[in-house]
Amino acid sequence: MKTTKKVTNNPLHKIIKSIMVMVMVFLCFPGIASAQKTQKTKVIKPGNLEIFGNVKGEINAKGDNKNLGNVKIVVFKDDSKVTDYVTNAVGRFDMKLDLNQIYTLYVSKEGYITKILTVTTMVPDSSQLPYEYQYKFNVILLEDFKGSAQMESLKKPAVKILFNEKFQDFDFDEVYNREVQAEMKLLQESIQQRVEVDNKAKIDSLIRGKIAADSLAKIKVKQDSIAKTKRDSIGMVTIQKEFRSQQYIQDSLDKVAQQRREALERHKLDSIMDARKKDSIAYSIKNPPVKSPTDTLKKKPKDTSKPVVVDKQKPVSNLPKFEEKFYPEGITQETYNEKGRVITRNVVKKNGVQISYVKIVYDWGGIFYFKDELSMSSSSYNQELETAKKYFDSLNPK
């Protein structure tokens, strides 16, 4: 009994027993195992590939690129159009593609170069594979430029997406991607050179435009200056004409006023002289000269002096009575200040002959010239005095 218990409770015996039971099970049901294996290799599960991401612009100088909204994506399957897809405002796209198909996507936006992508959704026939896949990537669009439509490298697919058996998932085609990257590098260098040439041309054009604008501005400034000078000259001429016209009118008025004053002054002088003459005649009539007896006995001396010729046209003047005195040979000038006027008298004595030149300047502006109480013009007055001065200067040279 003890021995039997020991054998029954031995762990090794339990393991051997379990193995024998399993072998018996497999031997009893061999058809079931082979049927399950055959069923696994033949099952093809339907499914899809979900692709999503953002459409962006090319990288700028700061090293970032912005999302492009409302981008159109046209999807073809085996050269047949499937759908038109439009991204949202931030360039987000999300779509599902059936497995075991070949798709071509055209991503386009106005002002940018259309990018072509091919997505091959073929997967191995295995029940062990999942039937729903997801793949995220971004699409970068380049800005369009002149001549881009003629570049063959831009007409080829930029990206090829397919199933990678090594990773058992979808990914870029590495071989094709390297080829495309090499072409895109050359294209980018070509574009960069073209951009630099275009920028240089733009800068040169701006410089030429700036020079032309500056030249035009200078010409306009000069033209404006000339026009202003002409306007100023015309204005000055107009002002001068107006001034001369006003001055002529004023001179005419002044001349008329002076003539009136002279006429009034002469009339006044004539009235005074007439009154004096009348008084002298009346006095002579009332007081005739009385001859003494001795005067009749005296022998009258012979008068050798020339008879005095009285100029009947000699005007009467309001000249003062100058003191009779002896004047030497030459020119003697005397000045008399009276109320309302200044009298300048030049006595010219030449070879015993004496001539009196008188100039009267009134406070109200009137000027009169006389020669031995005979009115004369200012030019004759100045000329005769200048002639007399030159004559006496020649007699006494310095």
Steps between C-alpha positions, in 0.01 A plus 500: 500500500773740583682422179186556292442840656853608425470413131163672470619827653823521294499819281692333221226246460245785461700668218540173310128438532410842360725452198345167421151653513595778252654253256184295507290808423708598192500145377124482531426832311763550223246629241388792710852648527573478128164655414559802722844557346361485148223743593747761638707523181200547271306767692520858348357765724347816335632827639626854431791737538425829674734782390497836679719804562536864389582686180768763559693761307872480441741583781575873523815685610403458867498121465124448537215441259136597537193287440313554173122492528237399242738285295341276234592128491375301199511120556530251212480120528636306203474811281138560603401801701368407844439827679591870543617574851553850648700557817373719781620853581824374661582251222387188689411193291372156610379230261470119481624295204398141433772236532648321200455799267726752322413869557637822350445828687533850342547770767451853359442861604507821297845655499674170586642209298271194493655205683433137396495211750447125437363276775513122444283326763598141407560277807608131528219241516523402865239481770759605751512852353267776625237629259515866606815709463586860570775709346569866584707732280510867389491629142722801424406714197751720321404844376449514125755678286552580136599191299390243760251342254789398271698316769460123463608429857190685626270281289609179673363372834679676782424220746417129476338331801479121521502209746839431656527127581802561718301720740160341418355845446467775237791736430677696225670311221862548612663437162264730311519758777881521466471549125238769542701675770803514270289647218329743735837613632613584147165662435525703821846622403370592156202678654725679746722622218196609304358677804831678555506605134138615521568684826803667349294599198229634730756693706659639183155595374419668832833684492437614142149600596631688804761679288237585240259616772774713663588647161137576429465648848806721444369604159161579653661701780703693243192554284303615803785734593510642147122534496510671840773735379293582194193558713702716738649692206159550343363599837789740556455651153128538569574660836756732341253595229233567758751695712614708203141559401409609853820705520421669169149579622638629829767707323235641271282588797799650682595698191148634459489587871839675474389693192192607689706612797743685271209669326353599835836629621558699183151638520573601857830659398331679213234633735764626743703667224188657350412636840852639546494652155167666563622630835815638334302676227255644749786619719671669203180678406442621850862600563657637182871587528580869580777660302718752684637813322849378540406178314405700192824692513709191535623360181375156443783255460512301183339161550743245360315191628299285269129551497313252708289273286188385679380154404124531483467120524708483818282325761443643838659299782467493874873557543623677809680832474868417516745742658698702250868445556826456317576149374848387388579331170389137508206317655361603837237277660250619762228309687186646657269299724148636502173363629388219274791524258880504454658745252840435345656793309810473279644832385721459192722799424702481180694798359291739709171354381292357786227232463283369784383132496233417760362156602190488728407168668161494676410267784209355301748385233487774242834613347541816289800644315565864406761698312487870596135445608422327170364145534710227339515120484706289734718366216586852381564606858742214566667524159574873524637470853716201395634699201586796723671273752715338228594844368623629835673167575696536177620843611627366831631147440601315814 
